[in-house]
Amino acid sequence: MTGRKPHLVVVNDFAHVNGGTAMVALSSAIALAGRGYPVTVFAAVGPVMPELKQEGVDVVCLGGHEITANPNRLRAVFDGLWNRAAARRMREVLKRLDPADTIIHIHGWTKALTAAPIAAALNRRFSIVLTLHDYFAACPNGGFYDFPKGRICPLRAMSPSCLTCNCDKNSRAQKLWRVTRQMMQKRWGGIPGRIENVITVSGFSRDLMAPYLPGDARLYDVRNPIQATQEPPAVPGMNKPFAFVGRLSPEKGAILFAEAAAKARIPALFIGDGEQRQDVATRCPEGVITGWVAPEEVRRHLRSARALVLPSLCYETQGMTVLEAAACSLPAIVPDTCAAREAVNDGVTGLWFRGGDADDLAAKLTLLQDDNLVNRLGRAAYDRFWADPSTLERHILALETVYFQILAARTQ
């Protein structure tokens, strides 16, 4: 990008890394500041990641609570619908910025900030770009997933059938609250109807969200960055355990993998933790559950695994762990019903299985007991990833292109 660099306001619920969305938001903020951009991170929940200030990023953190962690439950109910304090603070921040030379980049807003500060920016005619890390821009529970039934929801989000469907993880009352928030987000928050610029992280999620976005919205394809350093490829055929990485929760399919692993009689490694830890241990008593570990430890486990298994029952938006595994020369087994299938060339860099089908997953696990096959798929995954790696540097270059196009469109 040539000329004066715009001021970037990176909006995310958390000022520290606690998951994929925050990792992308904050790592890109730091990298952009390193490239000479004036960057402000606008967040609700601390603590503040120290690297932000060390790299010269201006941080505005409200010091609030995540909605689910607010000890004042009555306040959580109302602030979770529309965070007035966040809106007020955003207006204060924007007073010193020029709409013609500023871009507001939204990553996460549903855990604490709500749509209120976004509406404040829209009403002052600032340029906004939204990265779709999830499906909250359309779906009340953010995943097009029916939790009580344990399956992908086939209903159109916010249709009459959706409004009367008890799809929530907790209760019908929680679904009603989510629907109320969605209505406020749409009517007063301008999401998604007033968002002119949208970044999608996969073709799958773009196609799924397209019917809900404004017809004239500009869509940009920017893949999430993968934290990986090129090392000599691992030899997965020398390893035994099949690895799962992530939260042990219903929509992530950990139970499905546990059942399939027991059927196939293969060693299973669960890297993560969550509410279904005991259920996983019961269904797969020979499996190993590490709990949450540092990213470096995750990579060490992957290099010692035979294959990655991503058994998700929901759509996902990208499936970053598949690419992290490929960077190590590890093939992946993924469902044919989620976005992660884009990262796997079936039969070449990994295998697809029928989404939700434990028997078919067990069959694919059995196939990868063949050392020659797993080595061939793993090496193909490695070569494919490193031929066009999704590094942070490439991610930043793609973001710069998007920002340039947004500013160019503003002047037309």
FENBELLIN-V999005 format. One record per residue. N is the residue number from 1. OMEGA is omega in degrees with one decimal (none if undefined). Layout:
N,OMEGA + N,OMEGA
This chain:
1,-179.5 + 2,179.8 + 3,-178.2 + 4,-178.2 + 5,-177.5 + 6,171.7 + 7,-178.0 + 8,175.1 + 9,-177.5 + 10,-174.9 + 11,178.5 + 12,-178.1 + 13,-172.2 + 14,178.0 + 15,177.5 + 16,-177.7 + 17,176.5 + 18,-179.4 + 19,-175.4 + 20,-178.7 + 21,-179.6 + 22,179.1 + 23,-179.5 + 24,-177.2 + 25,-172.0 + 26,177.5 + 27,177.5 + 28,177.4 + 29,179.6 + 30,-178.4 + 31,179.4 + 32,175.6 + 33,178.0 + 34,178.0 + 35,173.3 + 36,177.8 + 37,168.6 + 38,-173.2 + 39,171.8 + 40,171.8 + 41,180.0 + 42,-174.4 + 43,-179.6 + 44,-168.4 + 45,175.0 + 46,1.9 + 47,-179.3 + 48,176.1 + 49,-173.3 + 50,-179.0 + 51,-179.6 + 52,-178.6 + 53,177.9 + 54,-179.1 + 55,174.9 + 56,178.0 + 57,174.7 + 58,-176.8 + 59,172.5 + 60,-179.7 + 61,-175.4 + 62,-178.6 + 63,-178.7 + 64,-179.0 + 65,163.3 + 66,-175.0 + 67,-175.8 + 68,-177.2 + 69,-179.3 + 70,-179.5 + 71,176.0 + 72,-172.0 + 73,178.5 + 74,178.1 + 75,179.3 + 76,-179.9 + 77,-175.2 + 78,178.2 + 79,178.4 + 80,175.0 + 81,-175.0 + 82,-175.4 + 83,-177.3 + 84,179.0 + 85,178.5 + 86,178.8 + 87,179.8 + 88,-178.9 + 89,177.5 + 90,178.3 + 91,178.1 + 92,179.5 + 93,-174.5 + 94,179.9 + 95,-176.7 + 96,-178.4 + 97,-179.2 + 98,179.9 + 99,-178.0 + 100,-174.2 + 101,-177.6 + 102,174.5 + 103,175.5 + 104,-178.8 + 105,-176.7 + 106,174.8 + 107,-179.2 + 108,-177.9 + 109,-170.2 + 110,-177.6 + 111,-177.3 + 112,-172.2 + 113,-170.6 + 114,-178.8 + 115,-174.3 + 116,179.3 + 117,177.3 + 118,176.1 + 119,178.8 + 120,178.8 + 121,178.4 + 122,-177.9 + 123,176.8 + 124,172.6 + 125,172.4 + 126,175.8 + 127,-176.6 + 128,171.1 + 129,-177.5 + 130,172.6 + 131,-178.2 + 132,176.4 + 133,-179.5 + 134,-176.0 + 135,-178.8 + 136,177.7 + 137,-179.7 + 138,-169.8 + 139,-178.7 + 140,179.7 + 141,169.9 + 142,-174.5 + 143,-173.7 + 144,-174.1 + 145,178.0 + 146,-174.2 + 147,-179.5 + 148,-179.2 + 149,178.1 + 150,-177.8 + 151,175.1 + 152,-179.0 + 153,-178.3 + 154,-173.4 + 155,172.9 + 156,-177.7 + 157,177.2 + 158,172.3 + 159,177.1 + 160,178.9 + 161,177.8 + 162,-175.7 + 163,-177.8 + 164,-178.7 + 165,177.4 + 166,-175.2 + 167,-170.8 + 168,-179.5 + 169,-172.7 + 170,-174.3 + 171,175.8 + 172,178.2 + 173,177.4 + 174,177.2 + 175,178.4 + 176,178.2 + 177,179.7 + 178,178.5 + 179,177.2 + 180,178.7 + 181,-179.5 + 182,178.4 + 183,178.1 + 184,178.2 + 185,-177.9 + 186,-174.1 + 187,-175.3 + 188,-177.3 + 189,177.1 + 190,179.9 + 191,3.6 + 192,-167.6 + 193,-177.4 + 194,179.6 + 195,-175.5 + 196,-176.3 + 197,-175.0 + 198,174.5 + 199,174.8 + 200,-174.0 + 201,175.3 + 202,175.1 + 203,179.5 + 204,-178.5 + 205,177.0 + 206,-179.2 + 207,-179.2 + 208,-176.1 + 209,-174.6 + 210,-179.1 + 211,-177.5 + 212,-176.4 + 213,176.6 + 214,-177.8 + 215,-178.8 + 216,178.9 + 217,175.8 + 218,-177.1 + 219,-179.5 + 220,179.3 + 221,178.4 + 222,-179.5 + 223,177.1 + 224,179.0 + 225,177.9 + 226,178.4 + 227,-177.4 + 228,174.3 + 229,-176.0 + 230,175.1 + 231,174.8 + 232,-176.9 + 233,173.7 + 234,177.0 + 235,-172.5 + 236,-179.4 + 237,178.4 + 238,-175.3 + 239,-177.3 + 240,-169.9 + 241,170.5 + 242,-169.3 + 243,170.3 + 244,178.7 + 245,175.9 + 246,-177.0 + 247,177.8 + 248,-178.1 + 249,-171.0 + 250,-173.5 + 251,-178.2 + 252,172.0 + 253,-179.6 + 254,178.5 + 255,178.4 + 256,178.9 + 257,179.4 + 258,179.8 + 259,-179.4 + 260,178.9 + 261,178.2 + 262,178.8 + 263,-176.5 + 264,-179.8 + 265,178.4 + 266,177.5 + 267,-177.7 + 268,178.6 + 269,179.5 + 270,-179.3 + 271,-176.4 + 272,-178.5 + 273,178.3 + 274,-172.6 + 275,-177.7 + 276,-177.8 + 277,-178.0 + 278,178.6 + 279,178.2 + 280,-179.6 + 281,-179.9 + 282,-176.6 + 283,-179.5 + 284,-173.0 + 285,179.1 + 286,-178.2 + 287,178.4 + 288,177.6 + 289,-175.0 + 290,-166.3 + 291,179.2 + 292,178.9 + 293,-179.9 + 294,180.0 + 295,179.7 + 296,178.7 + 297,176.3 + 298,-179.5 + 299,178.0 + 300,178.3 + 301,-178.9 + 302,-179.7 + 303,178.5 + 304,-178.0 + 305,-179.8 + 306,179.0 + 307,172.7 + 308,173.9 + 309,174.5 + 310,-171.6 + 311,-169.3 + 312,177.3 + 313,179.5 + 314,-174.7 + 315,-168.1 + 316,174.6 + 317,177.6 + 318,-174.5 + 319,-173.7 + 320,-177.9 + 321,177.7 + 322,179.2 + 323,175.7 + 324,178.0 + 325,-179.9 + 326,179.1 + 327,178.3 + 328,-175.4 + 329,-179.6 + 330,175.2 + 331,-178.9 + 332,171.8 + 333,-174.2 + 334,176.8 + 335,178.9 + 336,-175.6 + 337,-177.0 + 338,-173.9 + 339,-178.2 + 340,-179.4 + 341,178.7 + 342,-177.0 + 343,-177.5 + 344,172.3 + 345,-171.6 + 346,-180.0 + 347,-178.7 + 348,179.1 + 349,-179.2 + 350,-177.1 + 351,169.8 + 352,169.1 + 353,179.8 + 354,-175.6 + 355,177.4 + 356,-174.5 + 357,-178.0 + 358,-179.8 + 359,-179.7 + 360,175.5 + 361,178.1 + 362,179.0 + 363,179.4 + 364,175.7 + 365,179.6 + 366,178.1 + 367,-176.2 + 368,168.0 + 369,177.5 + 370,-176.1 + 371,-178.2 + 372,-178.8 + 373,-176.5 + 374,176.8 + 375,-179.5 + 376,180.0 + 377,-179.2 + 378,179.9 + 379,177.3 + 380,177.5 + 381,179.4 + 382,-178.7 + 383,-179.5 + 384,-178.9 + 385,-173.3 + 386,172.2 + 387,178.6 + 388,-170.6 + 389,178.8 + 390,-177.4 + 391,176.6 + 392,-179.9 + 393,179.0 + 394,177.3 + 395,-179.0 + 396,177.3 + 397,178.1 + 398,177.7 + 399,179.2 + 400,177.2 + 401,178.5 + 402,-179.2 + 403,178.6 + 404,-179.0 + 405,178.2 + 406,-179.9 + 407,178.6 + 408,-179.8 + 409,-179.1 + 410,-177.2 + 411,-178.1 + 412,none
